[in-house]
Amino acid sequence: MAKMQKYTVVHSDTTIPWEKVEENWAKLTNVGNAIWVQTYFNKEKGVRYCLWIAPDENVLKTIFSNLDISWESLIAVEKTDPVLWDQKKG
């Protein structure tokens, strides 16, 4: 099994009706070779920040291309938490 990596995908398109965004979300809940973790969005500005887990970025690009979903950027990311840094103040 390939090592899974976290990715943040930014979608920004005010021309897509919100109903289509929600329709795509329903399709993305079970794509098989990647996991959609969560999305932060601003409906008014048409911007969505999505966290995914996938073996590589090409898997995500293929998923989005097959569903005709555009994206502004797609990058591998890591995570940190404030609690980790609070402990380092020492």
C-alpha positions as a printed Julia matrix, in Angstrom:
90×3 Matrix{Float64}:
   0.0    0.0     0.0
   1.33   3.44   -0.92
   2.18   5.89    1.82
  -0.65   8.36    2.25
   0.04  12.1     2.33
  -2.13  15.05    3.37
  -2.99  17.61    0.69
  -4.73  20.95    0.75
  -6.69  21.77   -2.37
  -7.95  25.29   -3.03
 -10.98  25.71   -5.26
 -12.01  29.23   -6.23
 -14.76  29.77   -8.78
 -17.72  32.09   -8.26
 -19.32  31.0   -11.54
 -20.24  27.53  -10.23
 -23.74  27.41   -8.7
 -23.6   26.38   -5.05
 -25.95  23.47   -5.79
 -23.25  22.05   -8.11
 -20.64  22.37   -5.34
 -22.88  20.39   -3.0
 -23.57  17.83   -5.74
 -19.81  17.38   -6.17
 -19.34  17.0    -2.42
 -21.8   14.09   -2.45
 -19.77  12.45   -5.24
 -16.47  12.99   -3.41
 -17.5   11.21   -0.2
 -16.57   7.81   -1.63
 -13.95   8.03   -4.36
 -12.05   4.96   -3.18
  -8.36   5.81   -3.56
  -8.37   9.1    -1.62
 -10.09  10.36    1.51
 -11.79  13.75    1.76
 -11.21  14.83    5.38
 -12.87  18.25    5.59
 -13.49  21.55    3.87
 -13.48  25.15    5.02
 -15.4   27.42    2.68
 -16.67  30.91    2.04
 -19.86  30.5     0.02
 -20.12  34.2    -0.81
 -16.62  34.33   -2.34
 -16.83  30.87   -3.9
 -13.65  29.67   -2.16
 -13.13  26.22   -0.66
 -10.08  24.86    1.21
 -10.22  21.07    1.26
  -8.05  18.65    3.2
  -7.47  15.29    1.52
  -5.42  12.17    2.2
  -4.09  10.46   -0.92
  -1.09   8.43   -2.07
   0.03  11.28   -4.38
  -1.23  14.45   -6.01
  -1.9   12.75   -9.35
  -4.64  10.65   -7.72
  -6.42  13.85   -6.66
  -5.89  15.52  -10.04
  -7.45  12.5   -11.74
 -10.44  12.5    -9.37
 -11.09  16.2    -9.93
 -10.54  15.99  -13.69
 -12.93  13.04  -14.01
 -15.62  15.02  -12.18
 -14.81  18.26  -14.06
 -13.83  20.04  -10.81
 -11.32  22.85  -11.17
  -8.7   23.79   -8.58
  -6.41  26.75   -7.96
  -3.7   24.85   -6.09
  -2.99  21.4    -4.74
  -0.07  20.98   -2.34
   1.2   18.41    0.13
   0.94  19.71    3.7
   1.89  18.81    7.25
   0.09  19.63   10.48
   1.02  21.38   13.68
  -1.01  22.37   16.74
  -0.72  25.35   19.09
  -0.49  23.01   22.07
   2.83  21.67   20.77
   4.29  25.16   20.62
   2.85  26.21   23.95
   4.85  23.4    25.6
   8.05  24.7    23.99
   7.79  28.16   25.59
   9.34  26.56   28.66
